[in-house]
Amino acid sequence: MSGSSPKSISISGVETDITIGKELAAVAQKSKALASRDCFEQLEMYLHGRSHDRVCLLFGLLQTGKNTMLRQAIGRMTKEDLSRIAYIKARRTDNMAMMNRDLKKLFNAGFRYVFIDEVTLMEDFIDSAALFSDVFATMGMKIVLSGTDSLGFWLAMDEELYDRAKSIHTTFIPYREYSRLLGIDSIDEYIRYGGTLRAGELAFDDEDVNAQDASFRDDESTRRYIDTAICKNIQHSLACYESGGHFRHLYSLYEAGELTSAINRIIEDMNHRFLISVLTDDFLSHDLRLTAANLRKERDPEKRTEALDAIDTEAVTRRLMELLDIRNKEEQSIGITTAHIIEIKQYLTALELIVDCPIESADPGIEPVEHILFTQPGMRYCQAQALIHSLLKDEQFSALSEYDKTQITGRILEEVRGRMMEDIVLLETMKAADKDHRVFKLQFEAGEFDMVIYDQKENSCEIFEIKHSSKQVPFQYRHLVDEDKCQRTERRFGPIHGRYILYRGEDAQMENGVQYWNVENYLKALPTLDIVQVQEIGMQSIEPTL
């Protein structure tokens, strides 16, 4: 914003909560020093572009930067434009008739930019949203509609605003952006809190404040976020859309007041199955035996232990599985059908909370396996942590020594972080890929490639292992150099042009051609992996093809 503050302007007889003039300038000033989201440029392009037949929809879950973006856009306006901007904070008591009358008054008074926040609170928004695009946008107004009810916008775009809206999504915050905005360079910090910008929003350098203010600092705060940001979002939007006529199979749950509970259970069930795979695979894997061997021969006598050698792996696995399976059976006994699950998953996808990244098979003709990725790692990790710690309440498990319990639960949580890091890399690479590239996990009868990038145009591929480790161990790349696995991969996806391990250590080149990449640098280099950009962040030896 240039020059002095605009003069105060008043409009008489308005029915909605409108802020203009000096008051608006003061509000915008508060966000002037904050860094901008990557998608902020899209908002600027809409505001200053020539198009006058569309509205701009800015939506995403709670605490993903929408309000800050609105204030920043207003704050960057010239003094002349600022005098023509109105900010409206929608209320539940507002309706589209009131909004229509106020927008006419604003237009007649010379206002040409209108920002309407929490517009989905109005019950008749979804069914009447075309008013903004078909009337006021065509008259020359630039209208930005913002809100947390992402599903409401999604439904409106499918009907009232079809092909008449520019949408900007804020829910997905990739690691590179999270790191830039909050000054965090740790993948583990992203795993713990990633998904919202609440951590670090108030005090960028105060770790204690950040931890206390995080959305996913504990199980209670995570459940509260799921309830307010996700479950009530779906429930409110469906209730408003077509007078509640779009609930489909979910109506019985909604009528009984159990829809929010059902959504919570399905989200938790996804995490249960995620944890079951962690527990089953890891307790029976060579990785645990490798850890046991390393602890057994640890040079430091104080750290050396045979605790993992003494564990009855089969019995421990069975007890852990029983704890989780019993809970799953209890949840499924209250009548959630396949239709409920399918529809809720559709809405969670529309909210950009989950993404399906099917696991491919090395053999052609086999149907891909569903693989759900969460876009908010902090929510997932907190739920996983809460479930794992519930194991301490198990009578047999609690009978172990404190040291052994710490070793085992620590090991499990480490594996959870490892699996989550795999999902984060897979998700962010998949979102970065253009139409010529496919990104997926490739599974064999025994073992898998954590990620494959297939260049469909060149008919070639790159294969990856993803390890939550800072050390280089030959065991990590055993699949990458497995002749049978590589031959079968090349028969289906063309020549392998690179074998890589993404991990938390330094970049390195092995004699067998396997390259180690630092995972944080890799994620920061997305989405383009342009070689110049890659070199700037210290990955000089890498020649990415994506």
N, C-alpha and C positions, 0 to 999 in steps of 0.2 A: 504494500500500500504506500503510495507516494503522497507527499504534502501533508497538510494538517488534517485533523479529523473532519468529517463532513458535518454540515449543520444538522441540527435536530429537525426531523420532519414528523409531522403528525397527520394521521388519517382518522377521521371521525367515523364512528358507527361500525367499527370492525367487530366481528363475532369470535374470531380465533385469536390465539396468543401470538402476536406479531412483534418482532423486534426490528427496528430500523435505525438509521442515523448513527449518532454518537454512541448509543448503547450497543449497537451491533459492532461498531469498530472496537469498542472496549472488550467485547467477548472474543473477537477474532485475535486480538493482541495476545491473549493468553497462550496461543498455540504457535506463536511466531518462531520461537527458538527450537521447537521440536522437529526431529527428523521426519521426513515424509515416507509414506508407504510406497512401494514400487508402483502400485496401481494409481497413484496420485496423478501421474501424467495423463492418464486416460480422462480423468475428471477435468483437468485443465483444457485438454483438446476439445471436449464437449462444450465447455463454457465459452471458449474463444473461437470455436469453429463456425462455419457458415451454415450448418444445418439448422433449420427452424421447424422441422416437422416431427421431432422426436423429443422425448423426455429422457433424463438420465436417472437410472436406478442404482443407488449405492446401498448394498445390503450385505449382511454377514452376521454371524453369531455375536453375542455380547463380547465386549472388550477386544475387538479386532481393529480398532482405529477409525471407525466411521465418523464419529463426532469431531475428532481431531482433523480429519480430512476436510470436513465441511468448514471448520473455522479457518484452516490454512488457506483454502480456496478463497474465502471471503477476504482474508487478510492480505492476499496478494493482488487484490483488485486495485485499480487506479482510483484516485480520489473521485473522479467523475463517475466511474462505474459503481463505486461504493454507495453513492447517493441514489442509485437506482436498484439497490438490493434489498430484499425483504427476507427475513428468516422467520419461519412459522414452526412453532412447537405444537404438533398435533396432540390432542387429548382424547380420551375415550368418549367424552361427551360431545366431541365434534362430529359432524357428518359432511357428506359431499355437497349438500345444498349450502351449508354455511361457507364451506371452502370456495364454492363457485362464486358466491356473492362477494367475498373478500378479495378474491383474485381479480374480479372485474374492477373493484375499487382501486386496487394496486395498479392495474394496467392503465386505467384512466388517469392516475396520478403520475404516470411516467415510469413506473418500476418495470424493469425488463429482466431481472434475475430474481428467482424465487427459490429458496431452499426450504423444503418441508421435511422436518425431522419426525421420526416415529409415525409416519403417515399410515402404517398398517394398523395403528390403534383404532382408527375409524372403522366401524363394523361394515360399512358399505363401500370400503375402498376397493376390494378385489373385484366386485361386480360393477363398479362405476369408474374405474381408473382411466378409461378412455377420455374422460373429460379433460385431463391434463394434456394429453397429446393431440387430440382431435380439435380441441377448441383453443386453449391458451398457447400451446407450442406453435401452432400454425399462425397465431396472431403475432408471433415474434418474441414470445417469452422463452427464456431458458429456465427450465424447471428441473431441479434436482430433488428426487424423492429418496429419503433415507429411512432405514429402520432395521430392527433386529429380527423381525418376523420374515426370515428369508423365504420360507415356504409360501407366505402370502404374495411376495413379489413373483415367485416362480409360477404360482397359479395365475396371477394377473398377466404375466407375459404370455402364458399359453392361451389366454382368452382376450381380455380387454386391450392389452398393450402389445398384442402380437405384431411383430415387425415394426413397432413404433417406439421402441425404447432401446437406449444404449445401457447395457448392464455392466456394473463394476462389482466384482465379488471380493469380499475382504476375509472370508472365513479361513482360507488356507494361507498360512504364514510359513513359507519355506525356511529352512535353516539359514540360508544366506541372508535373508531379510531380517529374520529374528536377531541374528548376530550383529548386523549393521545397526538396527534400531536400538537395541539394548546394550550394545557393547559386550556381548557374550561370545566367547570363542571356544566354548566347550560343548561337544556333542552330548555329553552327559547332562549338562544343564538344560539343553533343549529337550532331551528325553524326559527330564523331570518336570519341566514347567511349560514346554512348548505347546502352542495352540492359541494362546491369548497374549496380549501385550500388557497384562496386569503386572506381572513381575517386572520390576525396573521402571515402571511408569512414574512413580512418585520420587524415587531417589536412585538415580542411575548407579551410584557408587556404593550404596549401602546394602550389602548382601543380606543382613538381617531383616531390613525393611522389605527387601524384595521377596524374601522367603515368606514372611508373614503376610504379604499382600498378594501372593500368588493365588491364582484361581484353583490350582491343583496342589495346594500345600498339604492337604490331608484328605482322608476319605469323606469327611463331612462336607468340606468345601467342594469336592468333586461331585458328590451327589446333589448338592444345592445347585451347582452350575448345570448339571444335566437336567435337573428338574425345571429350572427357570429358562435356560437358554435353548434347550432342545425340546423337551416334552411339552411345555406350555406353548412353545412356538408352534408346534404341529397342531396341538389341540385348538388354539385360538384361530389359526388360519383356516382350518377345516370347518370350524363353527361359523365363521364369517362367510365362507365361500358358498354361494348358492343356498344360503340359509341352512347350512349344515348338510346339504344333500350330497356331498362328495366324500362322506365317511366310508362308503362302501362297506366292507366286512368289519370295519372298526367301530361301526355305530353301536353295537351291543356293549362293547367295552366302554365307549364314551358315555353312553346312557347310564351305565352302572358306576361311573366315576372311576373306572379302573384303567383308562387309556394311558395316563402318565405312568402308572405303576407297570403296565405291560411294556411300554417303551424302555423304561429303566431296566426291566428284567432281560429284555432282548439284547440291549447293549452289554449288560453284564454277562449274559450267556456267551456272547461273542468272545469276551475276555476269558471266560472259563475254558472255552475250547482252545483258545490261544495258549492258556497256561497248561492245559492238559498235554498239548503237543510239546511244550517246553519240558515239562516234568518227565513225560514218557521218553522222549528222544534223548534228553540230556542225562537222566539217571542211568539209562542203559547204554550210553554211548562211550566211545573210546575217550572222549573229552574228559569225563569224570575220572576215568582210570588214569589219564595223563596228569590231571590235577593231583590225584592221590599220590602218584609217583613223584611229582615235583615237591609236594609237601613232605614226603617221606625222606627225600634226599636234600632238603633245604639246608644250606650251609649254616644259617643262623640257628643255633640250638633252641632259642626261644620261639622261633616260628616253626621249627620242625615238629611235625605231628603225624601220627598214624591214625587219626580220627576217621578219615574216610575209608581206611582199610577195614575198620571194625564195623562199618555200616552194613546191615543186611539190605543190599540194594533193592532186591525184589520186594522185601517186606515194607521198606520205607516207601517205595513207589506205590505199592498197593494201598497203603494207608492214606497217602496223599490223594491218590485217585478216588478213593472212597469218599473222602471229605468233599471233594469237588463234585463228584458224580451225584452224591446224595442231594446236594443243593440243587443241582440241575433238575433232578427228577421232581423235587418239590415244586420248583418253578413251573415245570411243564404240566403239573397235575391240575392247575386251576383253569385250564381250558383255552390256552392260546393255541390257535390252529395254524396250519401252514399258510393259509390265506392271510392271517394277521401278520405273520412274520414277513411274508413277501411284501405286503403293503407298507409296513413300517420301514422295511429296508429301502423301499422306493423313496419314501419321504426323507430318510436319513441321507440317501444319495443326493436328493434334491437340495438338502441343506449343506451339501459338500462336506459332510462329516465322515462318510465312508466312500471308498472307491474300490471297485472290484478289479483285481489284477490276477486273472486266472493263471494257474500253474500249468505249464505245457509239459507234455511228455516227449521223451526222445524218440518214441516210435510214432510215426504218422498214423492218423485214423483214430487215435484215442482222444476222447473228449477232454478238454481242459478241466481242471478241478477249481472250484470256487475258492478264491483267496481274498478275504476282505482286509483292506488297509484302512486304518484310522488316520485322519488328517490332523488330529490333535493328540500328539504323543503324551503330553502331560496328563491328560484325562486317563489314558490307557495305563500309563505306568502307575499312577496313584491307585487305581483299582487293583492292578496286579499286586502292588505292594501290600494293600490291605488284605487281599486274599491270602497271600503268602504268610503274612504275620498271623493270620487266623490259625495257621498250623500250630502255633505255639500253645493254643488252647487244647490241642489233642493230648490226651492223657499219656499215650505211649511216647509221643514225640517229646513232650515236656519232661519225660523221665531222663532224657539224655543230659549230659553235662552242659553247662552254660557255654563252654568253649565249642563243643560239638554242635550245639544248636546254632550258634553264631556262624560257624563254618558252613553249615548246610544251608541255612537261610540266605547267607551272603552269596553262596555259590548259585543258588536258584535265582536270586535277584540279578546277579551278574549275567546269567543266561537270558533273563528277561530283557535286560538292556541290550544284549547281543542280538536277540531276535527283533527287538524294536529298531535297532540301528539298521538291520537288514531291510525292514519295511520302509524306513525313512528314505534310504538310498533308492530303493525300488520305486517308491511313490514319486519322489522328486525327479528321478531320471525319466520316468514314464511321462510326467507332466511336461518335461523339457523337450521330449522327442518330437520331431516333426513327422509329417505324414509318411515319409520314406523309412522311418525307423520304428521297430517294435521292441518293447522292453518287457521282459517276463522272467519268471523263475523257471528253470528247466529241471525236471525230476527224472531220475532213473530208478531201476528196481532197488538199488542201494546207493544212496548218496544223491546229490543234486548240485547244480550250479546255482549259486544264490541269485545271480542276475546274468541275463544274456541280452545284449543289444544287437538286434538283427537289422542289417541294412538291406532292405528289400530291393532297392534300386541296384546295388552292387552285388547282391546275393553273397554277402559275407557277414561275419559276426565277430563279436568280442565276448569273452566269458569272464565272469567275476566271482570271487569269493569275498565275503564281507565278514570281517572279524572284529569283535569288540575287544581288541588287544593292542598293546603298543609294542609287542615283541614279534620278531620274525622267527617262525618255527616251521621246518620243512613239512610237518604234518598238515599245516594250513593249506598248502597248495597240492595236496595229493590228488584231488579230483581234477584239477586244471591240467595235470600232466598224465592223467590216466588215458592210455592209448585207446582203449575201447570206447570210453565215454566221448573222447574227442572225435573219433572216427564217426560215431553215430550222430554226433552233433553236426559234423561237416556234411554228412549225407543229406541232412534235412535243411540246414541253414547256411550252407556254403563254407568256404575256407575260414578258419579262425585266424583273424588278423591281430589278435592281442589276448594275452592272459594276464589278469590283474587281480591283486588283492587290495581291497580297501580296508584300512585299519587306522589306529590312532597314533602310529609312529611316524618316522621320517620316510620320505621317498627313497626307494632303493631299487636297483636292477639286479636280478639274480642271473647266474650264469646259464640257467636253463631257459631264459627268456621271460620268466615271470617277473612282472613289475609290481612293486609295492607302491601304493598311492596313499597319502594322508587323506583320510575320509573328510575331515573338515575343509581342507583345501579343495577337494573334489566337489563337495556340495556348494562351496562358495563360487566355484567356476561355472556352475549351472546358471542360466539355462542353455547358453550357447556353446560353452566349452571352446570358445574362440581361442586360438593358440596364443594370441597376444595377451589376452586377459589371463590365460593360464600362467604364462610366464611372469606376469606382474605379481602373482601371488606365490611364486616360488616353485612351480612345478615344471622346471625347464626341460626335464627329460621326457615329458609326456607329449605325445602327438595324438590327441583325441580325434575321433572321426565323427562323433555325434554332432 
